[in-house]
Structure formats: C-alpha cells, structure tokens
C-alpha cells in the first residue's frame, strides 16, 4: 500500500489524552475493504492494532489535549505498512460519534417537543458544566476509579442540584428530571458514558496540579 494512502478505520476501544501514554496499543477496525500492495484484500471489519505516538493532556489557558496514533499491525496478517498516522480528523469523528450517542440516549429520557439541540445543550453543556464546577466531584474523580465514582452519593446530589439550578432556563427537562429518579439515573449514565464527565473531572484535577 503506497505511503499516504487514506483508509477508513475506527477505534475498537476508548482512547483519551487524559489517560493514554506513548507506546500504549489498542484495537483498530477497518470500515472499508483494504487492498495491500501484494494484492491481499482485507475485508471490512478486519481488526488490527494501533499505537499511541503522542499523548498530551489538557493544559492551562484552555490548551486542548492531543493524541497521535499509528497503525502497527493487523491481528493475523503482516504489518500494514504505509498507512498514515491518524490525526485530528479521527479525533473529530470520535467526538461527533459521542455527541450523537448523547442525543440518542437522551431522546429516550425526556418527553415533549424538544429538539436534539435542546437536549444536547441541556446535558452536555448546562448539567455537565455545573458538575465540572464542583470541587468535591473533581477531588472524588481524581482519587477513585470510574466505577467507584459512579456510586458516589455526592454525584447524585450534585446532579439534583444542577437540575434545580437549570430549572428556570430549561423548565421542561428539569421538571421531568426532578420528578423522576429513573430520569436522573439515566442522566448520570449518559454523563458517565458518552458525556465523559469522569474523564473531564480528572482533567480538571490535573490542571489544578500544574
């Protein structure tokens, strides 16, 4: 395969600049058929391994974290040489996929005439933004595993507080969340899943150390 050839790949596992280290490997999966230089055809869904080449955490003054990755080998074929390193494009695609997942899951929580933008802003900006301001949650996220953090009573309390604070500006969704434990639990699952609240809180903790 000539160097610089572009192919559609996706990650088989989650990567974050907050936790990844140079040299880490991870699963990659092809989203299209790939033809190698010797004529070998790798079908869609073929899996292989990638390696982290750059891992820079979020810095101060709003500096974004960065991840650089490269393909190193397929699982049961020779090294896939000549495939360019994946850069910001694949990171952007991943972010878009997370946002789409947030919308899909939040659509199942709330009733009424609500747009996707309304729901995305409410969860990913308003509620998550208020939770990121909690010093206690930042401390707990930095000192506990994600599973331990998910069971924190403080997290449930802070979600309730965030919903109440958002009542005036987002009455429809906030009233549904205040009146339903299942909606609040659903919000927590979305925030800890595609909302990446835990990872964002750990980033906050690291920034305060710098």
Helices and strands as residue ranges (DSSP letters): E 9-11, E 25-30, E 34-35, E 41-42, E 47-56, E 66-74, H 88-107, H 116-120, I 121-127, H 128-132, H 135-143, H 146-150, H 153-165, H 171-178, H 181-192, H 197-209
